[in-house]
């Protein structure tokens, strides 16, 4: 009983005023399929001033997954003054698509949000892309990968994020990296690690030491390359964290809680969370 009370108190602390999705917006129609953005805005966000935006892409190896993976993250950061979006994209299991289509959808989502920034009440120059695992790849790809754009997109609108928050991301698709057997010969155009150039957005990388898919050495090298092009890269390593360690687990909330706080600290430093929201409970 004491343990259950502790968990309930933790939840109330993390989500003092629970936010639910206010709107479901179709951002792309492909054939008979519609892809949606689920919008979260905290009660403190006003229409008089444009808020930062944070776009979450779910993980699942480009094969499966649900935008609900990051629902609790969206609830949390919407209470910090950020308008949050949970993005759909096509997957192999549901749509029989390849990883390239996933990138096209992610870029379409970013372009849609930036194009409609005024109507959505967000600042088009303060858009954070985030995601876990393959969703982390998509978040990074929106800003680092030049190709894989949907022909129907308005290519004059940039899909680039202004900051990246990547949870155990698939960032190396080269030989020995994740997904090479599917990406194959075009990995040099598809792998974020192989496409870091000057102007790469400030990035937070979060990884557990026991991740069986993403080696710590990979994210350490990513950070090194980022520093070579003089882009900020903050690396947070979590002892004993496994792949997907950052997801909410009511029985083991430690990693979820600490990755939230480390993300908040990074976004605060980047100017996406204002003082009024720092200690809000």
Secondary structure, 3 states (H helix, E strand, C coil): CHHHHHHHHHHHHHCCCCCCCCEEEEEEEECCEEEEEEEECCCCCCCCCCEEEEEEECCCCCCCCCHHHHHHHHHHHHCCCEEEEEECCCCHHHHCCCHHHHHHHHHHHHHHHHHCHHHHCEEEEEEEEEEECHHHHHHHHHHHCCCCCCCCCCCCCCCCCCEEEEECCCCCCCCCCCCHHHHHHHHHHHCHHHHCCCCCCEEEEEEECCCCCCCHHHHHHHHHHHHHCCCCEEEEEECCCCCCCCCCCCCCCHHHHHHHHHHHHHHHHCCCCCHHHCCCC
